[in-house]
Amino acid sequence: MRTVVVDSSRSAYAKLKPVPLDDVRLQDSFWAPRIQTLLKVTIPTQYRLLEETGRLDNFRRAAGKVSGPFRGLVFNDSDVYKWIEAASYALAYEYDSHVERMVDQVAEEVAAAQDEDGYLNTYFTFEKRNERWKNLRDLHEMYCAGHLFQAAVARHRAQGKRDLLDVSLRFADHIYKVFGPEGREGVDGHPEVEMALVELYREVGRREYLELAHLLIERRGRGLIGGSPYHLDHLPFKRLSELTGHAVRALYLCCGATDVYMETGDPELREALERLWRDLVERKMYVTGGVGSRYEGEAIGEAYELPNERAYAETCAAVANVMWNWRMLLATGEARFADVMELALYNGALAGISLSGDRYFYVNPLADRGGHRRQTWFECACCPPNIARLIAYTPAMIYAKSVDGIYLNLYAANKARIELEDGSVYLEQRTVYPWEGVVEVKVKPEGLDEFPLFLRIPGWTRKARVEVNGRGLEHVNPGSYVKVERRWREGDVVRLVFEMGPLLLEAHPHVTYNTCRVAIRHGPLIYCLEQPDNVYDVWDLAIVPGQLDVEWRPDLLGGVNVVKGAALYFDSSKWAGRLYAPAGSVEVTPREVEFKAIPYYSWANREPGPMIVWVKRTQ
């Protein structure tokens, strides 16, 4: 069985088509172990927590199997659906009978909870029945439905099981009847159902689901849910010039609009998506690929409003950023979207889960005094199953294909079988990426020997080289795909070398939080200074620009590159008892010391202590 996640294979306006995740076998030391942890630790522990917190009992209650009150938040059903999606795609990659039994049991509970008219939301069973579809702005009914649809599609694609797909079709038909062209005008306060409806359309071919998704996007901005920028309801989507409001909602809406564009080719949607992408990437995104600067409303914030210690940067927002840029990549084939997809994946999103696979961040600050630690679960538990499903997606993001060629989007040691129209190609990647910038791709054509490989040259590298059987190519530009077209023979080897030395980054001068500060990047990874690796308080250090060294530490944090360099230590204890003082009146003699930095995704996996991404620099 061959399982795709975002199925653009028949999308008329998609530049790229998917490669099934089960056609890719990871052999690396970075992602392959994480998928094993997902299957053996993350999915089973999340199942236990879904049970313990009453989320599964809510379905049993709706089916009349247990009594008692509804437990938890109004949108708790969605956590169950995301877990099903994560587990289904993980099973497609590697079968696990224990996980399959868990998913089968949960799917049975979900199906039993559906009403005769197709409606399914356990909060609105029994005493809340008369409140259905009465408060679209706040009560997440379509949002939960969207996650059900995605779970059902994943289960059908991964295991061939129709139980949840049939449930979803009945519910989607119900929603179409209530909110379709002949029904009520309404949109959900939390976008999500739009991309789910498109994926349901792709799975079963019912065009009314695509029609409804397009209609929901067109209706936004008419004031149907209050007209606020927070809900992106103040202007029609096609007239938006900037992203506002709740970060996850905004990015999910962009995901849905991109999916609709790939099916319809609506040029105004494409133009709006381009404007919004530039607004995000050029003015509102954290260096980690995280999104959302404000605790208030979990909101994106204004341009250049990117605080560090008070960064919200919800894990779900980084996951959504990966999802949106993946769709934009499929729509356009442009490397800039793969660059942001990779950035958010390795940094902003991956920080949301512990190395052990069973603890989570909801909020991802870029500076901390040691009090922010991952939790086993949350009352609002949207992030744990969301990062789980993103990790399960990962093999599907590595490759894509066009009508006649193969795109290499992400680099990880793997073996893949990729089917083109006139034959198949076996590719083997050998690399220790993201720790080193050397990638070798061994090509074995089968029934097809002439086709192009499109190799992504990451935007983070300053210099790159591409060789085919030892012969170098010209015109290799970072931030683009290089096209290698030839008559391939078994054993041909393409070698990519990306310059990967540590680099100090500066922020735009309007990001006043980072004035006279630098961040460290090494390859696709953003680094931070954490107290366990440093003798002195990392908030009191100022990096001395100059030579930065890299040391591979297989014994540290599952194996990481540590970046080392010179810093000056300014002892802040000299300020004891004073918050402000005349300039120059507090004498602090700096001391030159060595600093050590680790990948941002790996922080807070040891004893608590201060952490910082944007470090003061010496002048």
Backbone hydrogen bonds, N-H to C=O, Kabsch-Sander energy under -0.5 kcal/mol:
donor,donor_aa,acceptor,acceptor_aa,energy
3,T,1,M,-0.5
4,V,2,R,-0.6
7,D,5,V,-0.7
8,S,6,V,-1.5
11,S,8,S,-1.2
12,A,10,R,-0.6
13,Y,262,M,-2.6
14,A,11,S,-1.7
15,K,13,Y,-0.5
15,K,330,L,-0.8
15,K,331,A,-0.5
16,L,330,L,-3.0
17,K,401,K,-3.8
19,V,399,Y,-0.6
21,L,3,T,-2.6
22,D,3,T,-0.5
23,D,20,P,-1.6
24,V,21,L,-1.3
25,R,415,K,-3.2
26,L,24,V,-0.6
27,Q,413,A,-3.4
28,D,413,A,-0.7
34,R,30,F,-0.7
35,I,31,W,-2.0
36,Q,32,A,-1.7
37,T,33,P,-2.5
38,L,34,R,-2.2
39,L,35,I,-2.1
40,K,36,Q,-2.6
41,V,37,T,-2.7
42,T,37,T,-2.1
43,I,38,L,-2.8
45,T,41,V,-2.5
46,Q,42,T,-2.4
47,Y,43,I,-2.2
48,R,44,P,-2.0
49,L,45,T,-2.0
50,L,46,Q,-2.6
51,E,47,Y,-1.9
52,E,48,R,-2.9
53,T,49,L,-2.3
54,G,51,E,-1.3
55,R,50,L,-1.1
56,L,50,L,-1.5
58,N,54,G,-1.7
59,F,55,R,-0.7
59,F,56,L,-0.6
60,R,56,L,-1.8
61,R,57,D,-3.1
62,A,58,N,-1.9
63,A,59,F,-1.6
64,G,61,R,-1.4
65,K,60,R,-3.0
66,V,60,R,-0.8
76,N,73,L,-1.9
78,S,75,F,-1.4
79,D,76,N,-1.0
80,V,76,N,-1.0
80,V,77,D,-0.5
81,Y,77,D,-1.8
82,K,78,S,-2.4
83,W,79,D,-1.8
84,I,80,V,-2.2
85,E,81,Y,-2.3
86,A,82,K,-2.7
87,A,83,W,-2.7
88,S,84,I,-2.5
89,Y,85,E,-2.3
90,A,86,A,-2.1
91,L,87,A,-2.3
92,A,88,S,-1.8
93,Y,89,Y,-1.5
94,E,90,A,-2.6
100,E,96,D,-2.5
101,R,97,S,-2.2
102,M,98,H,-1.8
103,V,99,V,-2.5
104,D,100,E,-2.7
105,Q,101,R,-2.2
106,V,102,M,-2.3
107,A,103,V,-2.9
108,E,104,D,-2.0
109,E,105,Q,-1.8
110,V,106,V,-2.4
111,A,107,A,-2.5
112,A,108,E,-1.8
113,A,109,E,-0.7
113,A,110,V,-1.2
114,Q,111,A,-1.3
115,D,119,Y,-2.7
118,G,115,D,-1.6
124,F,121,N,-1.3
125,T,122,T,-1.0
128,K,125,T,-1.2
129,R,126,F,-1.8
131,E,128,K,-2.2
132,R,129,R,-1.5
134,K,131,E,-1.8
139,L,135,N,-1.9
144,C,140,H,-2.4
145,A,141,E,-1.9
146,G,142,M,-2.6
147,H,143,Y,-1.7
148,L,144,C,-1.9
149,F,145,A,-2.5
150,Q,146,G,-2.2
151,A,147,H,-2.2
152,A,148,L,-2.7
153,V,149,F,-2.4
154,A,150,Q,-2.3
155,R,151,A,-2.5
156,H,152,A,-2.3
157,R,153,V,-2.8
158,A,154,A,-2.7
159,Q,155,R,-2.3
160,G,155,R,-0.5
160,G,156,H,-1.5
161,K,155,R,-1.1
166,D,162,R,-3.2
167,V,163,D,-1.7
168,S,164,L,-2.6
169,L,165,L,-2.4
170,R,166,D,-1.9
171,F,167,V,-2.0
172,A,168,S,-3.3
173,D,169,L,-2.3
174,H,170,R,-1.8
175,I,171,F,-2.5
176,Y,172,A,-2.6
177,K,173,D,-2.2
178,V,174,H,-2.1
179,F,175,I,-3.4
180,G,176,Y,-2.1
183,G,180,G,-2.1
184,R,178,V,-3.1
186,G,184,R,-0.6
189,G,136,L,-2.7
196,A,192,E,-1.5
197,L,193,V,-2.9
198,V,194,E,-1.7
199,E,195,M,-2.1
200,L,196,A,-2.3
201,Y,197,L,-2.5
202,R,198,V,-2.5
203,E,199,E,-1.6
204,V,200,L,-2.3
205,G,201,Y,-2.9
207,R,205,G,-0.9
209,Y,206,R,-1.8
210,L,206,R,-0.7
211,E,207,R,-2.6
212,L,208,E,-2.2
213,A,209,Y,-2.2
214,H,210,L,-2.5
215,L,211,E,-2.2
216,L,212,L,-2.6
217,I,213,A,-1.7
218,E,214,H,-2.3
219,R,215,L,-2.1
220,R,216,L,-0.9
222,R,219,R,-1.3
223,G,233,D,-0.9
226,G,223,G,-1.3
231,H,228,S,-0.7
232,L,229,P,-1.4
233,D,228,S,-2.4
237,F,217,I,-0.6
237,F,220,R,-0.7
239,R,236,P,-2.0
240,L,236,P,-0.5
240,L,237,F,-1.4
246,H,230,Y,-1.3
247,A,298,E,-2.5
250,A,246,H,-2.4
251,L,247,A,-2.2
252,Y,248,V,-2.7
253,L,249,R,-2.2
254,C,250,A,-1.8
255,C,251,L,-2.0
256,G,252,Y,-2.4
257,A,253,L,-2.5
258,T,254,C,-2.2
259,D,255,C,-2.3
260,V,256,G,-2.4
261,Y,257,A,-2.4
262,M,258,T,-2.3
263,E,259,D,-1.1
263,E,260,V,-0.5
264,T,260,V,-2.4
265,G,261,Y,-3.1
270,R,266,D,-1.8
271,E,267,P,-2.3
272,A,268,E,-2.2
273,L,269,L,-2.7
274,E,270,R,-2.0
275,R,271,E,-2.0
276,L,272,A,-2.6
277,W,273,L,-2.4
278,R,274,E,-2.2
279,D,275,R,-2.2
280,L,276,L,-2.2
281,V,277,W,-2.9
282,E,278,R,-2.4
283,R,279,D,-1.0
284,K,279,D,-0.5
284,K,280,L,-2.0
285,M,280,L,-1.1
286,Y,290,G,-2.6
289,G,286,Y,-2.2
292,G,284,K,-0.6
293,S,300,I,-1.1
294,R,299,A,-2.3
297,G,295,Y,-0.6
298,E,295,Y,-1.7
299,A,296,E,-0.9
300,I,245,G,-2.7
304,Y,283,R,-3.2
305,E,302,E,-1.9
306,L,304,Y,-1.5
311,A,308,N,-1.4
312,Y,292,G,-0.9
313,A,292,G,-3.7
315,T,362,Y,-1.9
317,A,314,E,-0.7
318,A,314,E,-1.6
319,V,315,T,-2.4
320,A,316,C,-2.6
321,N,317,A,-2.0
322,V,318,A,-2.1
323,M,319,V,-2.4
324,W,320,A,-2.7
325,N,321,N,-2.3
326,W,322,V,-2.3
327,R,323,M,-1.8
328,M,324,W,-2.6
329,L,325,N,-2.1
330,L,326,W,-2.3
331,A,327,R,-2.4
332,T,328,M,-1.9
333,G,329,L,-3.1
337,F,334,E,-1.2
338,A,334,E,-0.8
339,D,335,A,-2.3
340,V,336,R,-1.7
341,M,337,F,-2.4
342,E,338,A,-2.5
343,L,339,D,-2.4
344,A,340,V,-2.7
345,L,341,M,-1.9
346,Y,342,E,-2.6
347,N,343,L,-1.4
348,G,288,T,-2.3
348,G,343,L,-0.6
349,A,344,A,-3.0
350,L,345,L,-1.1
351,A,347,N,-1.8
352,G,349,A,-2.2
353,I,350,L,-1.5
354,S,359,R,-2.7
357,G,354,S,-1.1
360,Y,375,Q,-3.3
361,F,352,G,-1.8
364,N,312,Y,-2.0
366,L,308,N,-2.3
367,A,308,N,-0.8
368,D,611,M,-2.6
373,R,371,G,-0.7
375,Q,360,Y,-3.0
381,A,379,E,-1.0
386,N,382,C,-1.0
387,I,383,C,-2.6
388,A,384,P,-1.6
389,R,385,P,-2.0
390,L,386,N,-1.8
391,I,387,I,-2.1
392,A,388,A,-1.8
393,Y,389,R,-1.5
394,T,390,L,-1.1
394,T,391,I,-0.6
396,A,393,Y,-2.4
397,M,393,Y,-0.6
397,M,394,T,-1.7
398,I,394,T,-0.7
398,I,395,P,-0.6
400,A,407,Y,-1.7
401,K,17,K,-2.3
402,S,405,G,-2.2
406,I,452,P,-2.0
407,Y,400,A,-3.3
408,L,454,F,-2.8
409,N,398,I,-2.6
409,N,407,Y,-0.7
410,L,398,I,-1.5
412,A,410,L,-0.5
414,N,429,Q,-1.1
415,K,25,R,-2.0
416,A,427,L,-2.8
417,R,23,D,-2.0
418,I,416,A,-0.5
418,I,425,V,-3.1
419,E,417,R,-0.5
420,L,418,I,-0.5
420,L,423,G,-3.2
421,E,403,V,-0.6
423,G,420,L,-1.0
424,S,446,E,-2.4
425,V,418,I,-2.3
426,Y,444,K,-3.0
427,L,416,A,-2.7
427,L,425,V,-0.5
428,E,442,K,-1.9
429,Q,414,N,-2.7
430,R,440,E,-2.8
432,V,438,V,-0.5
435,W,432,V,-2.2
439,V,437,G,-0.5
439,V,496,L,-2.6
440,E,430,R,-2.3
441,V,494,V,-3.2
442,K,428,E,-2.8
442,K,440,E,-0.6
443,V,492,D,-2.8
444,K,426,Y,-2.5
446,E,424,S,-2.8
451,F,449,D,-0.5
451,F,486,R,-0.9
453,L,484,V,-2.6
454,F,406,I,-3.4
455,L,453,L,-0.7
455,L,482,V,-2.7
456,R,408,L,-1.6
456,R,454,F,-0.6
457,I,480,S,-3.3
461,T,458,P,-1.1
465,R,497,V,-2.1
467,E,495,R,-2.7
468,V,471,R,-2.7
469,N,467,E,-0.5
469,N,493,V,-3.1
471,R,468,V,-1.8
472,G,470,G,-0.6
473,L,466,V,-2.5
477,N,475,H,-0.7
479,G,457,I,-2.6
480,S,457,I,-1.1
480,S,477,N,-0.6
482,V,455,L,-2.7
484,V,453,L,-3.0
484,V,482,V,-0.5
485,E,483,K,-0.6
486,R,451,F,-0.8
488,W,449,D,-3.9
488,W,486,R,-0.9
491,G,443,V,-1.7
492,D,443,V,-0.6
492,D,489,R,-2.3
494,V,441,V,-2.8
495,R,467,E,-3.1
495,R,493,V,-0.5
496,L,439,V,-3.3
497,V,465,R,-2.7
498,F,437,G,-3.2
499,E,463,K,-3.1
499,E,497,V,-0.5
503,L,521,R,-2.7
505,L,519,A,-3.4
511,V,508,H,-2.4
512,T,510,H,-1.8
514,N,511,V,-2.0
515,T,512,T,-1.3
517,R,514,N,-1.8
518,V,615,V,-2.7
519,A,505,L,-1.7
520,I,527,Y,-0.5
521,R,503,L,-2.7
522,H,525,L,-2.5
525,L,522,H,-1.7
527,Y,520,I,-2.8
528,C,598,I,-2.8
529,L,612,I,-2.9
530,E,528,C,-0.6
531,Q,610,P,-2.3
533,D,530,E,-1.7
534,N,531,Q,-2.0
540,D,537,D,-2.0
541,L,538,V,-1.0
542,A,568,L,-2.0
543,I,616,K,-3.0
544,V,566,A,-2.7
549,D,564,K,-2.9
551,E,562,V,-2.6
553,R,560,V,-3.0
556,L,553,R,-1.4
557,L,555,D,-0.5
559,G,556,L,-2.3
560,V,553,R,-1.7
562,V,551,E,-3.1
563,V,597,A,-2.0
564,K,549,D,-3.1
565,G,595,F,-1.6
567,A,593,V,-2.7
568,L,542,A,-2.9
569,Y,591,R,-3.1
570,F,540,D,-2.8
570,F,568,L,-0.6
571,D,569,Y,-0.6
572,S,570,F,-0.8
574,K,571,D,-1.5
575,W,572,S,-2.0
576,A,573,S,-1.9
578,R,575,W,-2.6
585,S,582,P,-2.4
587,E,585,S,-0.8
588,V,586,V,-0.7
591,R,569,Y,-1.6
593,V,567,A,-3.2
595,F,565,G,-2.7
597,A,563,V,-2.6
598,I,528,C,-2.6
600,Y,526,I,-3.4
602,S,599,P,-1.6
603,W,600,Y,-1.6
605,N,602,S,-0.6
611,M,368,D,-2.8
612,I,529,L,-2.0
613,V,366,L,-2.3
615,V,518,V,-2.9
615,V,613,V,-0.9
616,K,541,L,-0.7
617,R,516,C,-2.0
618,T,543,I,-2.5
